[in-house]
Amino acid sequence: MMKGSINVLAVDDRRENILALSSILERLDVTIVEALSGQEALALMLDQDFALVLLDVQMPGMDGFETARLMRGSERTKHVPIIFVTAISKEHKYVFEGYESGAVDYLFKPLDPDIVRSKVNVFTDLYKQKLLLSEKSEQLEDANRALKDAYRQIKHDLAAAGAIQHQLLPSHLPEHPEASFAWKYDPCEELAGDILNVLEFDDNRIGLYLLDVSGHGVQAALLSSALSNLLTSMPKAGSILCECGLETECVSVISPSEVAARLNDRFPMNVETGQYFTIHYGVLDLTEREYGYVSAGHPAPVVVPANGDIVVAAAEGPAIGWFTGDMRYIEQRLKLNRGDRVVIYSDGVVEAVGGKGEFGNSGLLRVLTETRSLDLDASLQSVIDAVRLLTGGVHQDDVSLVGFEIS
């Protein structure tokens, strides 16, 4: 905030004239600084700021006109307003010369105190407003710098959190002579609400999940990461996916329907934010070539058979957290043959929208049909590429897929 009085420079070779001006202006909140020559005035203005210069025209040596022209030639003083104080003629040629040299106004002797105070008030008020604007501008610049620094920090933190979240994705896939696995993950933001994994319970049982937390950003990412830790941290005592022996070996795999029910008990919908999640969770039994799964509010999986038409499998059950109490989920089972594929995906795939409309189930089935001769990884990548082509690479939702093929 502006402190102290405002400096006004009075320039006159006669000190009694400066004293007269000071007496007239003593009621105003201004400090009169005196200069007895043009040279002294210019020197003072190099070190001090002034709201106004009251400049006598007739001075020996450097007169007021020359002083004003030199002020206008200096970057530091060219915008300081000048009022000429003169007893010379009011003829147009003299007045014009004053304005030409840089004056903004004239005071003619003998001075009228009310007019002097009124004119000085105008320019000092303008100066105060200028100082206030400058102060506000500096404050805005400081705030803007702080916001930019905060934004850079947030971007850095989000990138770091995104990198941590990526570490929750499968670092390696099970290698099994009876099946191959693949996954693709294309979040719409640095932090995603989708998360997936492939879990090896034992030599012949493989678990797969893909979950999608409602919303985007930090809140969705926190829940998806917490769920990933819960589902992936096995085998161990208290695992939600399997019962463990004394040596933390999985001795029995909990059914997908029971896993969904347990998740529903643990994660009721957040009443304040309305946050919930959908999940596809299944267990592949390679000995029986059978896949049992639940799709709790999640899109139905697609079966790409070695021979025959692609099939959209069944899917039943509400999203996790929608209903409380003794919620039961129906487990679906697929009997598979050699060469059959099962593809699980998030709704960001089929709900992707671009200039040609929605990708939809038709787009997904078309790409999976066209790429069934490719290996599974390449087929899933083709889906990602098709969605990116449609959206121009700007998704409104996370795009994720995971699948397996019976060898």
Secondary structure, DSSP 8 states (H G I E B T S, - for coil): ---S-EEEEEE-S-HHHHHHHHHHHTTSSEEEEEESSHHHHHHHHHHS--SEEEEES--SSS-HHHHHHHHHTSTTTTTS-EEEEE-S---HHHHHHHHHHT-SEEEESS--HHHHHHHHHHHHHHHHHHHHHHHHHHHHHHHHHHHHHHHHHHHHHHHHHHHHHHTTS-SS---BTTEEEEEEEE-SSSS-SEEEEEEE-SSSEEEEEEEEESS-HHHHHHHHHHHHHHHHS-SSTT-SSEEE-TTS-EEEE--HHHHHHHHHHH----TTT---EEEEEEEEETTTTEEEEEEESS---EEE-SSS--EE-------BTSS-SS-----EEEE--TT-EEEEE-HHHHT-EETTEE-HHHHHHHHHHHTTTS-HHHHHHHHHHHHHHHHTT--SS-EEEEEEEE-
